[in-house]
Amino acid sequence: MARINENYLKLKAGYLFPEIGRRVGAFQKANPDATVIKLGIGDVTEPLVPAIIEAFRAGVEEMSTKQGFHGYGPEQGYGFLLDLIREKDYEARGVKVENDEIFVSDGSKCDSGNIQEIFGLDNVVALADPVYPVYLDTNVMAGRTGEVDAAGHYAGIVYMPAVAENAFNPEPPEGHVDLIYLCSPNNPTGTVSTKEQLARWVEYAKKNDAVILFDAAYEGFISDPSLPRSIYEVEGARDVAIEFRSFSKSAGFTGTRCAFTVVPKTVMGKTASGDEVSLNSLWNRRHTTKFNGVSFPVQKAAAAAYSPEGRRQTGEIVKFYMENARLIREGLSATGLEVFGGENAPYIWFRTPARMGSWDFFDQLLQKTQVVGTPGSGFGPSGEGYFRLSAFNSRENVEEALSRITKASW
Ligand SMILES: *Cc1c(COP(=O)(O)O)cnc(C)c1O
């Protein structure tokens, strides 16, 4: 029999969302007439906007003609999309990025999960706690950790608690780490790092020869103009940071699939003998070996997100979700809950009432209001006692959920 990769056995059984699905399924079976409102999983609910659909359709039509047919495209993405990303996402904000530093892909989940492959197994990884589970689990699978302890910490990982006491913005660690995952605007806490906070990370990375893996999947939800949308807005970040971006949340591409990763040619790693190697060339090698490009119509659709109509239309939808976020934030606050996030991110993070455990509150919320959220402890031990609601839903459902929550007592 083939030997398995036993690192997979270290993963905690029952990933968060299947467990939520199991509990909701059991509740619905026992209460077939209840109308359950799901504010749990971070998936968009509004359809693709007309400008994007039009370009998507035109892309499909082109594929049906002899002259317009496209087979394999460049693995890194078509030039028309790379140009737009470079100009509109970066140059427009005073950031210099070159086309061959951008890698278009089918998702930031894959990219932020796969990036660890180009790094040695002996690197020390630092993660926020709570965290987007992909960063942790992919490092566990690769064998970069030991076993998990009773509290839920994997041996070898440097956990950086992100809690109310530090406003969910952990400072760089005292000791040395090699790889740092940062996510801003943050999933799950809904908080955003300032330029000064990111600058301290860049400074730390420079001092420690560390690499920052910066997930900006939610940058499109930032409305405060003083907040950075890219880590490259911080001076020196081009020497130490890789950035992940996605069309999933800001342009509604969760089911369409398009994202990109920026690996500046100035970010270096080193060999065991101390020779410097460009991470851009390693990622290019990985990407072209294991990936064959995003489909032509999908890249056409993604490009349309940058047209004036595309911008305006996707902007309207982001505004719609952020109005949901405001309603949830203010509605929960009015019931006396301690609420965070939801101002420049589509997630609202709050302390459970009466210091209830996250899963206890999940069950009570489901029983009393038929509203489904996400237990904070599912994102890491320091998420215990917190809870996440997402702003991705119809206005009607958000208002109904709030009205039920307001009437409930805990
Ligand atoms: C949704 C999300 C992404 C985007 O994932 P895709 O694979 O591009 O859909 C990336 N990072 C975080 C933290 C997310 O929540």
Ligand as a Chemical Component Dictionary entry (heavy atoms), coordinates in Angstrom:
data_LIG
# 
_chem_comp.id                   LIG 
_chem_comp.type                 NON-POLYMER 
_chem_comp.pdbx_formal_charge   0 
_chem_comp.three_letter_code    LIG 
# 
loop_
_chem_comp_atom.comp_id 
_chem_comp_atom.atom_id 
_chem_comp_atom.alt_atom_id 
_chem_comp_atom.type_symbol 
_chem_comp_atom.charge 
_chem_comp_atom.model_Cartn_x 
_chem_comp_atom.model_Cartn_y 
_chem_comp_atom.model_Cartn_z 
_chem_comp_atom.pdbx_ordinal 
LIG C1 C1 C 0 -12.309 34.933 0.324  1  
LIG C2 C2 C 0 -10.867 35.040 0.721  2  
LIG C3 C3 C 0 -9.868  34.931 -0.247 3  
LIG C4 C4 C 0 -10.205 34.786 -1.705 4  
LIG O1 O1 O 0 -10.226 33.478 -2.090 5  
LIG P1 P1 P 0 -10.440 33.108 -3.613 6  
LIG O2 O2 O 0 -9.801  31.753 -3.708 7  
LIG O3 O3 O 0 -9.747  34.123 -4.455 8  
LIG O4 O4 O 0 -11.924 33.056 -3.846 9  
LIG C5 C5 C 0 -8.548  35.076 0.148  10 
LIG N1 N1 N 0 -8.229  35.309 1.429  11 
LIG C6 C6 C 0 -9.160  35.422 2.367  12 
LIG C7 C7 C 0 -8.744  35.735 3.752  13 
LIG C8 C8 C 0 -10.504 35.269 2.052  14 
LIG O5 O5 O 0 -11.422 35.367 3.003  15 
# 
loop_
_chem_comp_bond.comp_id 
_chem_comp_bond.atom_id_1 
_chem_comp_bond.atom_id_2 
_chem_comp_bond.value_order 
_chem_comp_bond.pdbx_ordinal 
LIG C1 C2 SING 1  
LIG C2 C3 SING 2  
LIG C2 C8 DOUB 3  
LIG C3 C4 SING 4  
LIG C3 C5 DOUB 5  
LIG C4 O1 SING 6  
LIG O1 P1 SING 7  
LIG P1 O2 DOUB 8  
LIG P1 O3 SING 9  
LIG P1 O4 SING 10 
LIG C5 N1 SING 11 
LIG N1 C6 DOUB 12 
LIG C6 C7 SING 13 
LIG C6 C8 SING 14 
LIG C8 O5 SING 15 
# 
